[in-house]
Amino acid sequence: MVQDLTAWIQAIGQLLFILFLVALFLGLNQRIQLYIWTRDIRGKLVLLEDMANEARGKTLDFLVKNGAKNPETTLNRITEFFVIQPVSIEPTDIIRRLDLLVNLRNRRFRDEFLRAMPESSEVARSKAEVLAEITAALTFIFKAVRHYLLLGEKTRNWVLIMQLQLLMPELLKLADTYRKALNDFLKGYPIGDSAGPLAAVKLANYSAQWKEIEWETVSAEVDIEGRRVILVKAKGPLPTVGKPGTAVEKLVKEMGERPSLLLTIDAALKLEGEESGSIAEGVGAAIGDIGPEKIRFERVAAEYGIPLRALVIKMSLEEAIQAMNKKIYDGVERAVQRAKEIIVSETKPGDTVIVAGIGNTSGVV
């Protein structure tokens, strides 16, 4: 009796082992894993959709409260708006072509909200533009994840599903960053990327008379230990980055003298493990531009032989687009102090210096 039971157990064990081998051969383990990954992605996709819908709802509420005409239509146009990159295989005049497209895009957004919100203030229209861009970003993340999930399921591509599942924590973190940033922009807070403009305001000791010299870009003059310092930043408190490169190029060509120094101050993404608010310095144009504005700094510096110096305040992506925290503010203070040291040590009394505070001026007057 015991021998018969043992034989049956061995037979069942061998059968299960054979079934296990057959299942492996047929890829059943991959199908089970694919099912688990797909369920996980779908759960997170719901969260992404909720974030996109929440951003859309808050943006529409803001438009309605500011008397926007046809807010739904306006938002739909902006969230689906795109810019086709110029042909790069033939690089001749690519910067001029890219500058044209960027200017057309900016004008299109500005005119769209001007028509929709003719009675609103310039700050409200600019804020609406940023809210629409954040909504568009969250909507794109949701659509992209949904696209690759459906494509992976349709083609039974377990490698694509696996890669998407591994990326989901990072994508969720990015989406949550945008969601929180939308609330900060709604309230008009200075954000981490406002570090450059805030540094310019601090160099002016909050007392300079700013005047607009280029599209959403202003300048002011101050004296720092006998040096004539021309400050440039985007126009605040609009959430805009302006056109600092164009403004500086215009100033240099109109001033009739060669500046002794051109210094840019901007936020920069830190590496993991680096301290938020730490500063670093170097040479070149510190500006996170796709090309047209940055190259203007480089060209005017090369044409007139102007030393091009840079200071950056380091921060994470989350800190860059969310309300400025104390670490970043302290970093701005250190950058201002270091900027003064550079100006004094690298120029002489009577020299002219240009300092450009690069970044978004949300909440910075």
C-alpha positions in Angstrom: 0.0 0.0 0.0 2.8 2.4 0.9 4.8 1.4 -2.2 1.7 2.1 -4.4 1.3 5.5 -2.8 5.0 6.3 -3.3 4.8 5.2 -6.9 1.7 7.5 -7.4 3.5 10.4 -5.9 6.6 9.9 -8.1 4.4 9.6 -11.2 2.5 12.8 -10.3 5.8 14.5 -9.6 7.2 13.4 -13.0 4.0 14.5 -14.7 4.1 17.9 -13.1 7.8 18.2 -14.1 7.0 17.3 -17.7 4.1 19.8 -17.7 6.4 22.5 -16.3 8.9 21.8 -19.1 6.1 21.9 -21.7 4.9 25.2 -20.2 8.4 26.7 -20.4 8.7 25.5 -24.0 5.4 27.1 -24.9 6.3 30.4 -23.2 3.6 30.2 -20.5 5.9 31.8 -18.0 6.3 34.8 -20.3 2.6 35.1 -20.7 2.1 35.1 -17.0 4.8 37.7 -16.5 3.3 39.7 -19.4 -0.1 39.7 -17.7 1.4 40.9 -14.4 3.4 43.7 -16.1 0.3 44.7 -18.1 -1.9 44.9 -15.0 0.7 47.0 -13.3 1.0 49.4 -16.2 -2.8 49.7 -16.5 -3.0 50.6 -12.9 -0.4 53.4 -13.2 -2.0 54.5 -16.5 -5.2 55.3 -14.6 -3.1 57.6 -12.3 -1.6 59.3 -15.3 -5.0 59.9 -16.8 -6.3 61.3 -13.5 -3.3 63.8 -13.4 -3.9 64.9 -16.9 -7.6 65.4 -16.3 -6.9 67.2 -13.0 -4.5 69.6 -14.8 -7.1 70.1 -17.6 -9.8 70.9 -15.1 -7.7 73.4 -13.2 -6.6 75.1 -16.4 -10.2 75.4 -17.6 -11.3 76.8 -14.3 -8.6 79.4 -14.5 -9.6 80.4 -18.0 -13.3 80.6 -17.1 -12.5 82.7 -14.0 -10.6 85.1 -16.2 -13.4 85.5 -18.6 -11.9 83.4 -21.5 -14.1 83.0 -24.6 -14.5 79.4 -25.7 -12.0 78.0 -23.1 -12.5 74.4 -24.1 -11.7 75.1 -27.8 -8.7 77.3 -26.8 -7.2 74.6 -24.6 -7.8 71.9 -27.1 -5.9 73.9 -29.7 -2.9 74.6 -27.4 -2.6 71.0 -26.1 -2.5 69.6 -29.6 -0.2 72.3 -30.9 3.2 71.1 -32.3 6.4 72.5 -33.8 8.1 70.5 -36.6 11.9 70.6 -36.2 13.7 72.1 -39.1 15.8 69.9 -41.5 19.1 69.3 -39.8 20.8 67.1 -42.5 21.6 70.4 -44.2 22.7 72.6 -41.3 23.0 75.8 -43.4 21.0 78.6 -41.6 19.4 76.1 -39.3 19.5 78.6 -36.4 17.7 81.2 -38.4 15.0 78.6 -39.4 14.7 77.4 -35.8 14.5 81.0 -34.5 11.7 81.6 -37.0 9.7 78.6 -35.8 10.2 79.4 -32.1 9.0 83.0 -32.7 6.0 81.8 -34.7 5.1 79.4 -31.9 5.4 82.1 -29.2 3.3 84.5 -31.3 0.7 81.9 -31.9 0.3 81.2 -28.2 0.2 84.9 -27.3 -2.4 85.7 -30.0 -4.5 82.7 -29.0 -4.8 83.8 -25.4 -5.1 87.5 -26.3 -8.2 86.6 -28.4 -9.6 84.3 -25.7 -8.9 86.7 -22.8 -8.9 90.2 -24.1 -10.0 91.7 -20.8 -7.4 89.9 -18.7 -4.1 91.2 -17.5 -0.8 90.3 -19.2 0.2 88.2 -16.2 -3.1 86.2 -16.3 -2.6 85.5 -20.0 1.0 84.4 -19.6 0.0 82.2 -16.6 -2.8 80.6 -18.7 -0.2 79.8 -21.4 2.1 78.0 -18.9 -0.9 76.1 -17.4 -1.9 75.0 -20.9 1.7 73.8 -21.6 1.7 71.8 -18.4 -1.6 70.3 -19.3 -0.3 69.4 -22.7 2.8 67.7 -21.2 0.7 65.6 -18.8 -1.7 64.7 -21.7 1.3 63.6 -23.9 2.8 61.4 -21.1 -0.6 59.7 -20.7 -1.1 59.2 -24.4 2.5 58.0 -25.0 2.2 55.3 -22.2 -1.2 54.2 -23.5 0.2 54.0 -27.1 3.1 51.7 -26.1 1.0 49.6 -23.8 -1.6 48.9 -26.6 1.1 48.4 -29.2 2.8 45.9 -26.9 -0.4 44.0 -26.3 -1.3 44.1 -30.0 2.0 42.7 -31.1 2.5 40.5 -28.0 5.9 42.2 -27.6 6.9 41.2 -24.1 10.2 43.1 -24.3 8.4 46.4 -25.1 5.9 45.8 -22.2 8.9 45.0 -19.9 10.7 48.2 -20.8 7.6 50.3 -20.3 6.9 48.7 -16.9 10.5 49.5 -15.8 10.0 53.1 -16.9 6.7 53.6 -15.1 8.1 54.8 -11.7 10.2 57.5 -13.5 7.2 58.5 -15.7 4.9 58.7 -12.7 7.4 60.9 -10.8 7.8 63.2 -13.8 4.0 63.5 -14.2 3.6 64.2 -10.4 6.3 66.9 -10.7 4.3 68.6 -13.5 1.1 68.3 -11.5 2.6 70.0 -8.4 4.2 72.6 -10.7 0.8 73.6 -12.1 -0.4 74.5 -8.6 2.7 76.6 -7.9 2.3 78.5 -11.2 -1.4 79.0 -10.4 -0.4 80.8 -7.2 2.3 82.8 -8.9 5.1 81.5 -6.8 8.8 82.0 -7.8 10.0 78.6 -9.0 13.5 77.1 -8.9 14.2 78.1 -12.4 13.6 81.7 -11.3 17.0 81.6 -9.6 18.7 83.5 -12.5 16.2 86.4 -12.7 16.1 86.6 -8.9 19.9 86.9 -8.8 19.6 89.8 -11.3 17.0 91.5 -9.0 19.3 91.0 -6.0 22.3 92.5 -7.8 20.1 95.5 -8.4 19.3 95.6 -4.7 15.6 95.5 -5.6 15.7 99.2 -6.5 16.6 99.4 -10.2 14.2 100.8 -12.8 13.6 98.1 -15.3 12.6 98.9 -18.9 11.5 96.6 -21.7 14.1 96.3 -24.4 13.0 93.1 -26.2 10.0 90.8 -26.2 9.1 90.1 -22.6 12.7 91.0 -21.6 13.9 94.0 -19.5 17.1 95.6 -18.5 18.4 98.0 -15.8 21.7 99.7 -14.9 23.4 99.7 -11.5 26.8 100.6 -10.1 28.9 97.9 -8.5 32.1 99.3 -7.0 32.6 101.8 -9.9 31.6 99.4 -12.7 28.6 100.1 -14.9 26.6 96.9 -14.7 23.7 96.3 -17.2 21.3 93.7 -15.9 19.1 91.7 -18.2 16.2 89.3 -17.3 12.8 88.2 -18.5 9.9 90.5 -17.6 8.3 89.6 -14.3 6.1 88.6 -12.6 5.1 86.9 -15.9 6.0 83.2 -16.0 8.2 83.7 -19.1 11.8 83.3 -20.1 11.9 86.2 -22.6 14.6 86.5 -25.2 17.8 87.3 -23.2 20.2 86.4 -26.0 18.5 88.7 -28.4 18.4 91.5 -25.8 22.1 91.2 -25.0 23.0 91.2 -28.6 20.9 94.3 -29.2 22.5 96.1 -26.1 26.1 95.3 -27.2 25.5 96.6 -30.7 23.8 99.8 -29.5 26.0 100.8 -26.6 29.0 101.9 -28.8 31.6 100.3 -26.6 32.9 96.8 -25.9 31.8 95.4 -22.5 34.6 94.1 -20.4 32.6 91.0 -19.2 29.4 89.1 -20.1 28.1 87.0 -17.2 25.1 84.6 -17.4 23.5 83.2 -14.3 21.1 80.3 -14.6 19.6 77.2 -12.9 21.2 73.9 -13.8 20.1 70.3 -13.2 22.2 68.6 -10.6 23.4 65.0 -10.5 22.1 62.6 -7.9 24.1 63.1 -4.8 24.9 66.7 -5.4 23.7 69.4 -3.0 20.7 71.4 -4.1 21.6 75.1 -4.2 25.3 74.5 -4.7 26.9 76.8 -7.3 29.4 76.2 -10.0 31.1 78.5 -12.5 32.7 78.2 -15.9 32.9 79.8 -19.3 30.2 80.0 -22.0 26.6 80.9 -22.1 24.6 79.3 -19.2 21.1 79.1 -20.8 18.9 76.0 -21.4 17.9 77.2 -24.8 17.4 74.9 -27.8 19.7 77.1 -29.9 18.6 80.6 -31.1 19.1 82.5 -27.9 22.2 80.7 -26.7 24.0 81.2 -30.0 23.4 84.9 -29.8 25.4 85.1 -26.6 28.2 83.2 -28.2 28.2 85.1 -31.5 28.2 88.6 -29.9 30.9 87.5 -27.5 33.1 86.2 -30.3 32.5 89.2 -32.5 33.4 91.8 -29.9 36.0 89.6 -28.0 34.0 89.7 -24.8 34.9 87.3 -22.0 31.8 85.0 -21.6 31.5 83.7 -18.0 28.8 81.6 -16.4 27.4 80.8 -13.0 24.8 78.1 -12.3 22.7 77.2 -9.3 22.2 73.4 -9.1 18.8 71.8 -8.5 16.7 68.8 -9.4 14.0 68.8 -12.1 11.4 68.8 -9.4 13.0 71.8 -7.7 13.4 73.6 -11.0 9.7 73.8 -11.9 8.2 73.9 -8.4 8.1 76.7 -5.8 11.5 77.8 -4.8 12.7 76.3 -1.5 15.2 77.6 1.0 18.2 75.6 -0.4 17.7 77.2 -3.8 17.2 80.7 -2.3 20.4 80.3 -0.3 22.1 79.2 -3.5 20.9 82.4 -5.2 22.4 84.4 -2.4 25.8 82.7 -2.9 25.6 83.2 -6.7 25.0 86.9 -6.2 28.0 87.2 -3.9 30.1 85.3 -6.3 28.9 87.4 -9.3 30.0 90.5 -7.4 33.4 88.9 -6.8 33.8 88.0 -10.5 32.8 91.5 -11.6 35.3 93.2 -9.2 38.2 90.9 -9.8 37.9 90.6 -13.6 37.1 94.2 -14.5 38.3 97.7 -13.6 36.5 100.7 -12.3 34.8 102.5 -15.2 34.3 99.2 -17.2 30.9 98.1 -18.5 29.6 94.7 -17.5 26.5 92.8 -18.7 24.9 90.3 -16.4 22.0 88.2 -17.7 19.7 86.4 -15.2 18.4 83.5 -17.2 15.2 81.6 -16.3 11.5 81.8 -15.7 10.4 85.0 -14.0 7.3 83.6 -12.3 6.7 85.7 -9.3 9.9 87.8 -9.7 9.2 91.4 -10.4 
